Amino acid sequence: MAKGIQPRALHFGAGNIGRGFIGAVLSQAGFHVTFADVNEQLIEAINTQSQYTVVILDHEVGHQVVRHVRAVNSTHLEALDHFAADLEIVTTAVGASESQPQKKSLRCLQACLPSL
């Protein structure tokens, strides 16, 4: 990774765990996060706002804004192929109801990145 270029992460599943935990942790670690999901409304919302807020429930309620994020449809293999060359990490947190559509995408990405 060239100096000054933010490392890229691709995360499958933009649900509560994906955005509220994994995406937030990756962002805090300095990654530019792209979510891959099947929910078109969620994909559009992420891409329109380029950020989202995580509500942290502790002794007091806190808020963490996760910025500079985007999303792609995980069933559009050509969109995923665009990311393959520049990825530093791929993560996943996919619910059972969406695991079947994601499997093909993960296999395709694995073929592009044999080290996964």
PyMOL commands that set and color helices and strands:
alter all, ss='L'
color gray80, all
select helices_A, chain A and resi 16-28+40-49+77-84+96-112
alter helices_A, ss='H'
color red, helices_A
select strands_A, chain A and resi 8-12+32-37+51-57+61-67+69-73+87-92
alter strands_A, ss='S'
color yellow, strands_A
deselect
rebuild
show_as cartoon
